[in-house]
Amino acid sequence: MSKSKVDNQFYSVEVGDSTFTVLKRYQNLKPIGSGAQGIVCRSDLDHSSSQTASVQQYSRNIWYKSLEVMSCILIGLLNVFTPQKSLEEFQDVYLVMELMDANLCQVIQMELDHERMSYLLYQMLCGIKHLHSAGIIHRDLKPSNIVVKSDCTLKILDFGLARTAGTSFMMTPYVVTRYYRAPEVILGMGYKENVDMWSVGCIFGELIRGSVLFPGTDHIDQWNKVIEQLGTPSPEFMKKLQPTVRNYVENRPKYAGLTFPKLFPDCLFPADSEHNKLKASQARDLLSKMLIIDPAKRISVDEALQHPYINVWYDPSEVEAVSSDHSASFKLIYKEVMNFEERTKNGVVKGQDVLIEQVWQ
């Protein structure tokens, strides 16, 4: 890393291929991950290694889009700032968030009881519910962009690939990490909100099995991995495919698939829960409703939240999305970013993020 003085408040530091221009209170930036919009860094606060945070850089356009998403799932911020001093120069926004303890990749390797597993899924579904209620499809759900604290609270990160449902954006099949890619994406069918539910099913299955369900080496191998385990889809589904894709799929070897008790036998699950009456049979049933090849028959997020394996945690105040006014101007966002530092004083906000409340009310 190399530094160069910017002014008395900020300094620049090179992290990989990116240049971060951050407030001086954020020191010793070290990359801890990367997402669709760039590198995420760990930072010490005010030269104190005992206090840490994560810092991520956004371009102004990605920030505008991500603000829509974050206003729906209520990710709290410790601070937000821009090094630019005028609206005309405004290019970058830095989000400072609480540093989480682990991502879901690490949690997958742990032995979880039913309470922890179902609570993690519940929080994931709440976040997705809020996204879908705002017309946002995440499209890139995967264990590496889901972070967890030691108290089992969970946040979904990285919205660089999120798109507004029903817009004119071309829905490219190469946006989702391959292992968690839904059949309709693999086969170029176009997709709706429950494309994210397939990804949740893949993550859920990985939590149970401890390994990736469909580790394809390319999109053809990915499809083969799916049908080998779940079976060749019905002729009804085949009719929905484009002719060239249908010809390929219909000429693949036919697979009967395995039943879910064989794919996920009881020995993979924790002991049934006496307290919340959570059972392996319930978890398996939910999983079987998520991992359905035909999206028209796949469970929705609302249905999943009402499933017996999930609804023991149901709280309307957590589930129901806050309606957002998406007409906030770019100028207002810039103004709010500039004022955020003063409002938060030492960069700490308790409860729901003030910036998001003011911009979207």
VOMI-598077 format. One line per 3 residues: number of its first residue (from 1); for each residue y, x, z of C-alpha. Coordinates in steps of 0.02 Angstrom, whole numbers, padded with zeros to 5 digits. Each point is the difference from the previous one (the first is absolute). Layout:
// residues N
NUM> Y,X,Z; ...
END
This chain:
// residues 361
1> 00000,00000,00000; 00175,00059,-00040; 00162,-00067,00074
4> 00177,-00012,-00063; 00150,-00068,00093; 00064,-00169,-00063
7> 00131,-00047,00130; 00012,-00001,00188; -00116,-00152,00016
10> -00136,00034,-00128; -00107,00142,-00063; -00116,00013,-00150
13> -00179,00058,00008; -00130,00018,-00137; -00165,-00085,00037
16> -00126,00027,-00139; 00085,-00054,-00161; 00130,-00107,00090
19> 00167,00040,00081; 00036,-00094,00161; 00182,-00012,00055
22> -00010,-00062,00178; 00102,-00012,00159; -00007,00157,00106
25> -00086,-00092,00142; -00159,-00004,-00106; -00072,00175,00008
28> -00159,00091,-00050; -00049,-00120,-00139; -00184,00017,-00042
31> -00089,-00102,-00134; -00133,-00116,00072; -00039,-00107,-00151
34> 00060,-00064,-00166; 00022,-00171,-00077; 00054,-00080,-00162
37> 00182,00043,00036; -00020,00176,00066; -00039,00105,00152
40> -00004,-00059,00180; 00051,00131,00129; -00025,00023,00185
43> 00161,00047,00089; 00049,00063,00171; 00152,-00086,00076
46> 00146,00107,00054; -00104,00160,00008; -00119,-00085,00121
49> -00183,00014,-00048; -00042,-00133,00130; 00090,-00136,-00100
52> -00057,-00031,-00178; 00028,-00121,-00143; -00047,-00020,-00182
55> 00131,00019,-00135; -00020,-00064,-00178; 00119,00014,-00146
58> 00030,-00147,-00117; 00101,-00012,-00159; 00128,-00139,00009
61> -00100,-00112,-00119; -00162,00018,00096; 00097,-00026,00162
64> 00068,-00165,-00065; -00176,-00058,-00043; -00076,00067,00160
67> 00134,-00085,00104; -00060,-00167,-00070; -00176,00042,00052
70> 00044,00070,00172; 00108,-00151,00038; -00159,-00103,-00017
73> -00121,00104,00103; 00130,00054,00130; -00028,00187,00005
76> 00123,00063,00130; 00105,00153,-00035; 00063,00135,00117
79> 00137,00047,-00122; 00054,-00013,-00180; 00131,00107,-00085
82> 00065,00067,-00164; 00081,00171,-00028; 00112,-00071,-00137
85> 00178,-00042,00051; 00047,-00135,-00126; -00077,-00147,-00091
88> 00021,00090,-00166; -00102,00149,00062; -00129,-00106,00091
91> -00174,00062,-00054; -00114,00031,00149; -00047,-00090,00159
94> -00101,00076,00141; -00103,-00109,00115; -00046,00067,00171
97> -00146,-00090,00081; -00107,00021,00152; -00136,00127,-00032
100> -00166,-00091,00009; -00155,00077,00079; -00120,-00011,-00147
103> -00030,-00080,-00167; -00148,-00112,-00034; -00098,00142,-00081
106> -00019,00076,00173; -00035,-00167,00084; -00143,-00033,-00123
109> -00093,00148,00075; 00009,-00075,00175; -00119,-00124,00079
112> 00097,-00163,00019; -00051,-00154,00097; 00025,-00174,-00075
115> 00164,-00028,00093; 00082,00154,-00073; -00070,-00028,-00173
118> 00052,-00182,-00011; 00172,00037,00076; 00033,00136,-00129
121> -00049,-00122,-00138; 00109,-00136,00076; 00153,00112,-00004
124> -00039,00055,-00177; -00013,-00182,-00054; 00164,-00045,00088
127> 00090,00137,-00098; -00078,-00057,-00164; 00042,-00182,00041
130> 00183,00048,00019; -00004,00097,-00164; -00079,-00143,-00096
133> 00117,-00128,00077; 00144,00102,-00072; -00085,00007,-00171
136> -00048,00183,00021; -00169,00071,-00049; -00033,00170,00082
139> -00131,00061,-00126; -00031,00166,00086; -00083,-00044,00164
142> -00111,00141,00059; -00044,00082,00166; 00121,00145,-00025
145> 00153,-00114,-00005; -00048,-00103,00152; 00050,00083,00164
148> -00059,-00039,00176; 00063,00040,00175; -00111,00035,00149
151> 00031,-00177,00064; -00081,-00066,-00161; 00164,-00061,-00077
154> 00002,00020,-00188; 00130,00016,-00138; -00016,-00003,-00189
157> 00101,00137,-00085; 00046,00056,-00175; 00072,-00138,-00108
160> 00040,00106,-00152; -00126,-00096,-00105; 00039,-00173,00067
163> 00059,-00124,-00130; 00073,-00173,00007; -00130,-00129,-00054
166> 00046,-00091,-00159; 00127,00127,-00063; -00001,00080,-00172
169> -00070,00165,00068; -00151,00055,-00098; -00147,-00008,00118
172> -00080,00168,-00039; -00182,00026,00049; 00035,00177,00063
175> 00102,-00037,00155; -00129,-00024,00136; -00104,00143,00070
178> -00162,-00021,-00095; -00118,-00031,00145; 00096,-00154,00058
181> 00039,-00068,-00173; -00045,-00183,-00027; -00113,-00051,-00146
184> 00141,-00094,-00086; 00103,00160,00000; -00144,00108,-00062
187> -00033,-00123,-00142; 00183,-00025,-00050; 00003,-00186,00039
190> 00168,-00009,00085; 00003,-00049,00182; 00077,-00103,00138
193> 00030,00023,00186; -00183,00001,00051; -00022,00165,-00091
196> 00052,00070,00169; -00142,-00094,00086; -00130,00098,-00098
199> 00081,00160,00063; -00007,-00065,00179; -00184,-00040,-00026
202> -00031,00178,-00059; 00090,00069,00152; -00093,-00120,00116
205> -00167,00052,-00074; 00047,00182,00021; 00040,-00029,00184
208> -00175,-00072,00021; -00097,00121,-00108; 00101,00157,00035
211> 00008,00046,-00184; 00085,-00060,-00160; -00086,-00153,-00073
214> 00032,00030,-00185; 00036,00186,-00029; 00020,-00003,-00190
217> 00039,00158,-00096; 00095,-00098,-00135; 00036,-00183,-00038
220> -00168,-00025,-00089; -00097,00079,00141; 00105,-00102,00122
223> -00055,-00162,-00085; -00181,00058,00001; 00008,00036,00187
226> 00066,-00176,00030; -00133,-00093,-00100; -00143,00109,00062
229> 00037,-00061,00177; 00072,-00174,-00028; -00091,-00048,-00159
232> 00052,-00039,-00179; 00130,-00140,00001; -00033,-00173,-00070
235> 00025,-00054,-00182; 00147,-00104,00065; 00087,00161,00053
238> -00045,00088,-00163; 00094,-00133,-00099; 00162,00054,00084
241> -00011,00176,-00072; 00081,00064,-00157; -00126,00007,-00144
244> -00019,00190,-00004; -00018,00012,00189; -00120,-00147,00003
247> -00108,00082,-00133; -00011,00159,00104; -00034,-00090,00165
250> -00131,-00115,-00074; -00093,00147,-00075; -00014,00093,00164
253> -00168,-00005,00091; -00016,-00160,00102; -00005,00015,00190
256> -00054,-00133,00122; 00100,00082,00139; -00045,00011,00183
259> 00026,-00130,00134; 00134,00039,00129; -00128,00016,00141
262> -00079,00139,-00103; 00167,00079,-00047; 00060,-00011,00181
265> -00149,-00013,00118; 00022,-00037,00184; -00030,00183,00046
268> 00170,00046,-00076; 00096,-00117,00114; 00051,00019,00182
271> -00082,-00110,00130; 00056,-00181,-00001; 00153,-00031,00108
274> -00026,-00106,00155; 00187,-00021,00034; 00061,-00066,-00168
277> -00170,-00055,-00065; 00020,00112,-00152; -00162,00035,-00092
280> -00067,00106,-00142; -00044,-00161,-00093; 00183,-00054,00003
283> 00061,00169,-00062; -00129,00000,-00138; 00048,-00176,-00052
286> 00184,00047,-00014; -00044,00156,-00098; -00106,-00102,-00122
289> 00150,-00113,-00034; 00117,00148,-00033; -00117,00099,-00113
292> -00018,-00133,-00135; 00016,00064,-00177; 00079,-00160,-00069
295> 00176,-00010,00076; 00001,-00189,-00024; -00139,-00010,00132
298> 00064,00136,00117; 00073,-00044,00169; 00189,-00009,00018
301> 00098,00083,00140; 00034,-00169,00081; -00185,-00043,00000
304> -00044,00172,00069; 00123,-00021,00144; -00090,-00161,00048
307> -00173,00078,-00008; -00093,00002,00169; -00007,00190,-00002
310> 00191,00010,-00012; 00078,-00157,00075; -00034,00050,00181
313> 00160,00103,-00017; 00101,-00131,-00096; 00181,-00012,00057
316> 00118,-00105,-00109; 00148,00110,00045; -00092,00151,-00073
319> -00079,-00087,-00149; 00143,-00102,-00071; 00112,00101,-00115
322> 00188,00002,00025; 00085,-00072,-00153; 00115,00127,-00083
325> 00156,-00020,-00103; -00029,00121,-00144; 00179,-00015,-00065
328> 00069,00141,00108; 00106,00115,-00105; -00029,00184,-00028
331> 00174,00032,00070; -00046,-00089,00163; -00158,00105,00016
334> 00102,00158,-00019; 00124,-00061,00131; -00140,-00042,00121
337> -00082,00170,-00025; 00164,00087,00036; 00029,-00104,00158
340> -00176,00011,00067; 00023,00171,00081; 00147,-00060,00104
343> -00086,-00162,00051; -00158,00084,00057; 00096,00138,00093
346> -00143,00119,00034; -00105,-00066,-00142; -00105,-00118,00106
349> -00014,-00186,-00033; -00095,-00110,00120; -00090,-00149,-00073
352> 00029,-00063,-00176; 00100,00113,-00113; 00186,-00043,00002
355> 00029,00059,-00178; -00131,-00116,-00073; 00062,-00147,00102
358> 00180,00020,-00058; -00036,00037,-00182; -00120,-00144,-00028
361> 00072,-00138,00110
END
